[in-house]
Every structure is written in C-alpha cells, then in structure tokens.
Amino acid sequence: LLLLLTMLTGTLIAIIYSIALSSSTAEIAPAADGGIASASNLSDLPFDENDHLSTHILAVPAGSCGSLLKDAVNIREGVHGHKWIGLEGKAFESVFGHYGDYADFSGEEVTDFNDDCLAVCLEKGTLREVVARPLPHRYFVQGKVDQDGDGERVDEMSLQNFFMSDSCAKVEYGFVNYHENPIKMYWINHKGKHVYNQEIGVGERKTSFIDTFIGHKFEFYDSVPNEDPLQNEFLFSITIPNHGIIGYKNYEFPQVPVEAVEQQVHETLRNEWRRHEVVKRTFSPLAFDKGRLPDDLYASLGAYWYNNRDVPHVVHEEWGRHKGVFVNYWETDVNFIQIPWHLKKRWQRRLRELVEAWTGVELETTDMYGMREYTQGARLLSHVDRESTHAASLIVNIAQQNVSKPWTIEVHDHADRLHEVVMEPGDIVYYESAKALHGRNTPLQSGQYINLFTHYRPLNDPDWFRRDNPEGTPEPLIDVGKCNLVGKPDEYSKGAVQCENSAIGPHLSPSMFTATSADDMFQWWKSVGPIDEAAEDTGDDEL
C-alpha cells in the first residue's frame, strides 16, 4: 500500500486516504431510550478484535450522575466521537474506586454534576488490560482536574470545559508532507466553508502539529500552479479521529553501496568507542537497569501508537548518509510515528520522575525521540549518545507485532561486559546513554518492534560528563569474580550466566562477550549479522 500511495495520482491517493480514515470518524449513536448505556464490568466496554477500546468514552458513575450528565454539558452524545457510559459495580471500582464508594456518587444528595460527580475520558485505542488507568488529567473530580496527579497543578472547571479540553475532545494532530511541493491546508467550518490554516513544507523538519478537536475536517491542496490553492489539485482530506499524525506520500531512502558499509561500520565503531571512554561521571553500578511503565503511561503511549500504527500515519524515518550507518535503512524499512508536543511534555515529565528515582539525581529533560518502528531484518549499530544532553535515558518498548524471537537490547556495562535484555511491551530500560555502548546488532527475525526514546541530564549542567562522581554515587561494578554459562546459549534475561557476585544480575549475554576495543565490537557486529548465503553455498564442510 505504501508503494502504491507514492505511485498513484493525486486523485486516487485522495480516495485511498478517505477510505483509510473514514472508519474511525463515524459518530456514536446514543442509547435507544434516550438515556446513557451502563456497564458493570470492564468487559462490557466496546473493544475491537485486538482488545483495544474501539471508541472514545465519557464515563461517569451510573445512577444520579448519569441522569445529571445531559444537563451538565451543552452537547449530545456522539459529538466529538465520545460514547457516554455509566459505570457501576466492578467497572466503577476499577475506574473510580480510588475516589470513593459508588454510594457516594449515586444517592439523593447528588444534585449538581459539577459539584458532586466524577467523570473520566477513556481514549480510543487503549489496551484492555490498562483501560481503567487513564492519565490523571483525564479525570474530572467534583469540579477539579489534577493535571499531573500530584496535586501541584489543579484546575477548577465545569464538566463542559473539561470535556472541551485536552482531557477529552481537544487533541493534537500532525501533518508531514513528502509531496514534491508544499501543500495548503484548510479547515472546513460548520457551514462547509474553507478556512485557510497553513502551508506545510516538505520533509520531517517541516512537520506541523495543531490543536484541534475530534471530528473537525481538513482538506489539502497542492500549492502550484495557481495562486489560489483551491484552484489547484485536491490531494486528500481528513476528519480528526484522535491524537495523531498523518503523512502525505513518503520519504525515499537513498541508495547505499553495500561494499562500503563494512568500512563505514568499522570507522563508526572506532569513533563510538573513543566517545564512550571520554565520559567520566556514572550514575549506577551497571550503567543500566530494567523496569516497567506505570499503567497510565502505558495506556496513553500504547493508545497513541495503536491509533497511528498504519499507513498513512506511519512514514519512513529520514535516514541517509548525513545520519550514518547506525540503522541499516539500506536493507530494511525503518519507520517513524511522530509524537505531538503537548502530549510529549506530559510523557516526559512522568518518565523523568522514573529516571530521577533510578539515578538519585535531579534531572532536566533534553529530548524525546520516536516512535521508531523497526521491521524484519533491522539492526541498530552499537553506539553512545550525545554527551552534553543524553546522560540518563530510557528505552520504552511500546508494542511488538508478530515478533517470533526475542530481539534483545545489547548494553555494555562499566566493565564493557555485554548484557542482552529482553523487553516486552510496557517494559523500560534505564541506561547511561552517553557512557554505555548500546545497540541491537542481531537482526530482528520477524514482525515490527516499536520503541520510544527519552533523554535527560543533571539539572543545568551540560558539562556533567566531564565531572567526577559526587559523593554518594554507587560504585561501578567492575569485578564480579568467575562467571559460568549455566543456561542455554539462546536464553536471555533469565540468568543464563552466573557469576560469583550475583549483583551482576540476570542479563549477562550467554555469549559471555566482553569488548576491549572497537575491533572487538566490529567482530561482534559481523558475527551476529545475517548469514552470508554465498559463503553457505561454497560446499566447504568446515565452514
């Protein structure tokens, strides 16, 4: 479909885009009796065939609050794509139980929704197992919204304002253009008139995100040849379904001479080895650790990916010679789902708290990158990250599709021992990304593997990497005594290698590989790479 999109004419592309997007933009019909539907178990909620929520939901306690809902918001059910549902029984306990008992919100004393009731907006695309754990700002609690869940930023508002905020109906949507020309964007207002919005330039750097509302419609036109864009070719339209991104056409990877790759890889590894030796400061005994996302973050991150997992929301990541050979884009597609600015800040703030707890250091956010989708055959060359900005980082595994064999993240500790860490969706790996060499040199055997990367450094200290460790920093774990392979050679993250000092943890590579130079890293890259079919066909029994 991706190749087809880049080859077809503008008219046919517009038709395909409309088909791809129309299924997620239909309004939800209200209950037949004019009231709102109710659910006593989370299984009663509408899930699709993949166990993700199939529509946006505005949920309230059933009973009194459900009866008051229609008088509290000046809209009807289905507008901005939200189905109204009253929760009771186990469903209420799962979603609202931390705010009180059901009886507290269903008795005769409940007379005013804004003063007495609860509400929550559950996002379409949320995985069933975390559907009861939305981010804090999605809750309305008796006229208040706690933006971060820590009591620091609490806004007073009506249910109407809550619903029209980014807690529910207000979303961010992005547009990336790989057409040969800039394209012109128009909002279609409630009267059906075209209202000019902006011009979108060509390429990832010209991506534009806007604040808009679920259900708003936009149309896109070529910028040439006429001065009036509405007289030019119509390209496509979209009715906004959720937070998201859409690409028009696609980035084309440049050709890379295969015979030059090995030399470039070797030179790159020499440079990365030098860089990893420059960083003085450390934060942890092993330079990495494994953890798990809080459920509400996993719910939000996972829903964003799920709602944008297919073409035309997924485009090629802009790899080329200017970015080096870190990802083997010349052999396999490396895809990209850009993330919106405001939602990114919410994720960054929460993830920073996790990294601060791991490092024991007050940090500031420097970057968040992704979501990157690796496909079958993908490899990520071992490297370190930018010294001034990437002190302590997180790899977040958002999702895996049809992955038949664990694809380990390879991290070298402070003694340059290789650890291979298995991740499942929702898992995180903390790592000292400017110090610890890390990559995925073994090719992904099948499917798609989707990650997000976020980076931090000590507060107001771009030169952190030049400094000695402050007092109280955990000592790097260098000597762990004798180690032995006690498990299987393909057994990862299960303690296949046991050492005299058990603090080494369960992730040591069964290969028991320790690098001493860039040449060692290069030989590792070659040894775990794809099998050379030409060499296999030589008939030499000793190979």
Buried (B, 14 or more C-beta within 10 A) or exposed (E): EBEEBEEBEBEEBBEBBEEBBEEBBEBBEBBEEEBBBBBBEBEBBBBEEEEBBBBBBBBBBBBBBBBBBBEBBEBEBBBBBBBBBBBBBBBBBBBBEEBBEBEBBBEEEBEEBBEBBBBBBBBBBBBBBBBBBBBBBBBBBBBEBBBBBEEEEEBEBBBBBBBBBBBBBBBBBBBBBBBEBBBBBBBBEEEEEBEEBBBBBBEBEEBBBBEBBBBBBBBBBBBEEEEEBEEBBBBBBBBBBBBBBBBBBBBEBEEBEEEEBBEBBBBBBBEBBEBBEEBEBBBBBBBBBBBEBBBBBBBBBBBBBBBBBEBBBBBBBBBEEEEBBBBBBBBBBBBBBBBBEEBBEBBBEBBBBBBBEBBEBEBBBBBBBBBBBBBBBBBBBBBBBBBBBBBBBBBBBBBBBEBEEBBBBBBBBBBBBBBBBBBEBBBBBBBBBBBBBBBBBBBBEBBBBBBBBBBBBBEEBBEBBEEEEEEEBEEBBEEBEEBEBEBEEEBBBEBBBBBEEEEBBBBBBBBBBBBEEBEBBBBBBEEBBEEEEEEEEEEEEEE
